[in-house]
């Protein structure tokens, strides 16, 4: 009689039929049984020998890869990818990078700039003629205020004498070089 009482209470709270309540209890019993079997099968020695270093290196590799959201690859590429050596990159790249003369490869050394974003920066630079300020990067699709703040110390704008400076209506500065 007591189990029937609890079954009735369950039905009453869940607004379900007796069959539905029994199926729910059976599903919960199977979950509990599978967790119990899993706990019995767990090997304590394998757990104590497991190293977090493998997972940490994978995490750092994936986190560095995620910095460039424009890069898409297969899961195998993500696992096999290794993070670049920041010391070697700092030795070969001089910051700040001039965004009016930088190539796509050089722009990819900036945080959150992948191949597609670098190509969009180059396309915007061609459209404008040249960036007048670092704030003109806001005109590039995919670069917002937060990304610009991360890039502000790493990039500079200086005009190249061989490039004609033309004013564009979408530029954040007017012809006199002042914000509108």
Residue, then its C-alpha position, 0 to 999 in steps of 0.5 A: x500500500x505504501x508504494x501505491x501512495x507514493x506513486x499516487x503522490x508523484x502522479x498528483x504533482x506531475x499531472x500524469x497517468x499511472x503508466x507515465x509515472x511508472x515509466x518515469x520511475x523506471x527511467x530513473x532506476x536505470x540511470x541510477x543503475x548505470x551510474x552505480x555500474x560506472x562507479x564500480x568499473x572505474x579504475x582507481x590506479x588509472x585515475x591517479x596516474x592521469x595527468x592534467x598536462x595533456x588536457x591543459x596543452x589541448x586547452x591552450x592550443x584550442x584557446x589560441x586557435x579560437x582567438x581567430x574565429x575566421x579559421x575553420x578546420x576539422x577536429x583533427x586539425x584542432x587536436x594536432x595544431x600546436x600554439x605558436x611560440x610567443x617568444x619567436x613571434x615577438x622576435x620577428x614582429x615589430x609592434x606597433x604594426x602600420x595598418x596602411x602598409x601591412x600585408x595580410x600575413x603580418x596582420x594575422x599576428x594581431x589578436x583576433x585577426x585571422x586570414x578572412x579578417x586580414x583580407x577584410x582590413x586590406x579591402x577596406x584599406x583599398x576602399x578608403x585609400x588609407x586609414x587616417x586613424x586607428x579608429x577607422x578600423x571600426x569600418x571593417x566588418x567584424x571589428x567592434x569596440x572591444x576588438x579595437x581596444x585590444x588592437x589600439x596599442x599594437x597598431x599604428x597609422x602612418x601614410x605611405x608617400x606612394x599612396x594617394x590619400x583620398x577622402x571617403x564618405x564613410x571615413x570617420x574623419x572629415x577632409x580636415x582630419x577632424x572627427x565629424 
